[in-house]
Amino acid sequence: MRVSRSRKILTADRAAILARRLRRRGQVVVFTNGCFDLLHAGHVDLLEAARAHGDFLVVGVNSDRSVRRLKGAGRPIVPLRERMEILAALRAVNGVVPFGGTTPARLIARLRPDILVKGSDYRNAEIAGRDTVEAAGGRVVTVPLRRGRSTSGLIRRALRAGARHG
């Protein structure tokens, strides 16, 4: 049975309750996060790799204001609600939770995932929430990124193509 996209979009409170319930049942809760502006194949690879580490994948998504603080003016291109709907449509994703900070540290502290997954472009010391997860007995996993795939690169290619055809 397929769960509707809207049922996968959760508040932080609902996600925390669900994570506790799943852990009590012996299921492994995995967390990853990002802006996910202009979803591309690299994002899909990361999400599928994250999901392979457990039973239930929760994806934290930066709010629009948070994306602007991190990426600058003009970002995000896709508003938060649409980014969450797109992520929720993916088979690998079980839950999507927005967060407003520049890091998901507070959300991670609430969810207490068993496994925290980030791309290999992060060093362990840089991963927000790492201390929280490891202190609770969880693990931090970095997964290889698909070379040459980034939202910034996609935007540059689109702008160059538009300039040639405009």
N, C-alpha and C positions, 0 to 999 in steps of 0.2 A: 504494500500500500504506500502510495506516495503522499508525503506531507506537503501541504500547500506552502508556497513561498512565505506568505504573510505569517504563518504559524511558526516559521523558523526565525523570524525577527523578534528578538527578546529584549526586555529591559534588563539592566544589570541585576536587579532584585530577582527577577524570574530566572535568569540564567544561573545565579548563585544557588537558588533552591533546587533547580534541576540538576546542577552539578553534584550537590550533596546527595541527592536521591540516587543518581547514577553510581556514585562511588560506593554508597551503601550496598548496592547490588553487585559490586565487584567490577564495574565497568571502568575503563580508563578514559579520563577526560583530557583532551588535548586542546591547547590554545595556541593561536597565532594571531597576528594583527598586522594592520597596515592601512594605507590610504585607499588602495584599490581603485584609483582614479584611472579610467580607461583600462579596463580589465584586458589582459593579454595572456598569451600562452605561458609566459614565465610565472604569472600569478597562478594559473591553473596547475602547473607543475608543483609549485610550492604547496598549494592547498591539498592536492592529492597525496603528496609526500607526507604532509602533516597528518592527514587522516589515517594513513597507513600505520601510524604509531599508536593508535588507540581505537576506542569504540565510538567516541562522540567528539566531533570537532566543533569548537566554538571559535568564531572569528570576530575579533575586535576591530571595529572600523572607526577611524578618526572622523570626528565631526568636520563640517565644512570650515568652521573657524580654526580648528586645529590644523587642517590641511593648509590653510592660508599662512598660518604661523610657520609651518615647516617648509612649505614649498614656494611661498611667495604669492604676489598678486596674480590674479588670473586663474588660480587653482582653488578648489578643484574645478575641473571641467564638467564633471558629472556630479550633481547634488547628492548629498548623503542618502536620502531615501531611495533614489535609483541605484546607487552603488550597493546598498543593502539588499535590494530586490534581486539584483543580478547575482550577487554572491549566494543568496538563499536559493536561487534556481539551480545551483551546482550540486550534483549528487554527493560529492565529498563533504559538503558543508552541512552540519546538523543544526547550528545555531549562529545567529549574527547579532552582535551587540554593539551599539555605538558608544563611543567615549569621547569626552571633551578635552582631555589633557593632551599635552604634546607626547606623553608616553602613556602606555596602558597600565602602569604600575598599580594604581588604585584598583582598577578592574581586576587585575590578576590577583591582588590580595583578597578581593571579595570572592572570586571564583575558586581559587586554590586548585588550579589544574594539576593533574599528575605529570603532564608533559607540556613543556613550553617549546614551541618550534619557531625558529627564525631562519632566514636565508643566510648562506655562508658569507655574505658581505658584512655581517656583524661579528665582532669578536665577542667571546663570552662575557668579558668584563663590561661591554657596552649594552648588553641585553637587559632592558627594563623588566623588572620582576624576577630576574634570575635568583636573587638571594631569597625571595619569598618562596619560590617553588622548591628550591633545594633545601631550605630550612624545614619544609614540610615533608621532606623525603622524596620529592619529585625530581625529574630530570629535565635538563635543557638540551635540546638537540638542534644542531644547525644542519641544514640540508643544502646541497649544491644548487646553485642558481643556473638557469638556462642562459648561456652566454649570449650577449647582444640583445637581451630583452629587458626593457625598462619603459616606464610610462614617459619619462623625460625624452628618451630616444624616440619613442613613438610620436610624441608631439613635434619634435624637431623634424622628423621625416614628413609628417603631415603638412607642416608649415612650408617646407621646401617644395613639396609636391604642389601645394596651393599656389606658391609664388611662380612656379613654372607654368601653371595652367591658368593663372589669373590674370 
